[in-house]
Amino acid sequence: MKLASARTTSPSALRPLAIGLLGVAALTASSYISVPMYPVPITLQTMVVLLMGAVLGPRMGAAIVLSWLALSMTGAPVLADGKSGLVAFAGPTAGYLAAFPLAAFLAGHLPKGDRLAAHGLRLAGFLGLHALVLTLGWAWLSGFLGAETALMAGVVPFLIGSLLKSGLATGIYAAWKGTDKQAGDH
């Protein structure tokens, strides 16, 4: 008679789940750090989206962003100003939200090194990905406001913030990888 062996979940199997939950929590927190503006608030979402991809890789980063968006679709108030549900995906911010998984995926393909050139390329990549998010957001918002008004309300106010968030994300990435490197030395 064979005895059924009890299966236990190894800590390594739980790691992706824990990372995913922390990623969704970080995205939610970044949504609540906002400056209310109409029609699009200023948040830290794009910075966290880019860091998800850069730190965790293209697939995991995009998967976390998609999980966060799916959670919003179920009614969880995880987006800026506590928004959720299908209304958020049909309103003025839908273009920005739709760009986030793509931006996270592409951020996962940015250089991983810790040399100055890699940091410079990563900063340029983060700037380019902010431009991608703003462009897709502008394209959607244009349907509500017209192209010129959408540019003035949905792109121009975010340019300085995109520059600052790209620089901050580059610094956070460098610090994170520096900590990983030091932890490996011990």
Order of alpha helices (4+ residues) and beta strands (2+ residues): alpha-beta-beta-alpha-alpha-alpha-alpha-alpha-alpha-alpha
